């Protein structure tokens, strides 16, 4: 079994405020005892992160966080597309049309839906707007308006918890409060 991580994306953080918000979140996590204050090699590979603190269980749906060599927390302050490794779908907020999975080849969706995926890649690369048009009705919508399952988020700020159980509702509510009431999207994926 490989490593897994939980991501929590802040949908409302603007690029110019992401670093300040990340500092606020890390300070809160340390103060609550969810993470320790020292940076250690607790992420897969050579990455530095914060190991679980004595109150880490407050943040998750299980009774404990299994501390180990690759069990830590990091804030990401950059333009990111947060998605699960599993295939996902998108549904147009205007007409309800949904993406169609490709039956063969390396493509995630059928060729007809490639423009929406291309728009998402362009946003991630910094060359595109924050939305795309439906190939059925032609209406444009912000990526946040598309219904994506499992969750997908475009964001400039994210909290990543390596090898932690899913986050608990009260933790997510308090985290949103720390971020000024920002909307959060979360999912767990295995790598």
QUIBELGI-V22321 format. One record per backbone hydrogen bond with DSSP energy under -1.0 kcal/mol. NH is the residue of the N-H (numbers start at 1). CO is the residue of the C=O. If there is no record, write none. Layout:
# QUIBELGI-V22321
nh->{NH;NH}
co->{CO;CO}
This chain:
# QUIBELGI-V22321
nh->{5;6;7;8;9;10;11;17;18;21;22;23;24;25;26;27;28;29;30;31;32;33;34;35;36;40;42;43;49;50;53;55;56;58;59;61;67;73;74;76;80;82;89;91;92;96;99;102;110;113;114;116;117;118;119;120;121;122;123;124;125;126;127;128;132;134;138;141;143;145;147;149;153;155;158;159;160;161;162;163;168;172;173;174;175;176;177;178;179;180;181;185;187;189;191}
co->{189;161;187;159;185;157;183;14;14;17;18;19;20;21;22;23;24;25;26;27;28;30;29;29;51;49;40;47;40;73;34;33;53;55;56;166;65;50;160;158;155;153;149;147;97;92;90;108;100;110;111;113;113;114;115;116;117;118;119;120;121;123;122;122;141;139;134;132;130;142;91;89;82;80;76;8;74;6;72;4;59;168;169;170;171;172;173;174;175;177;176;9;7;5;3}
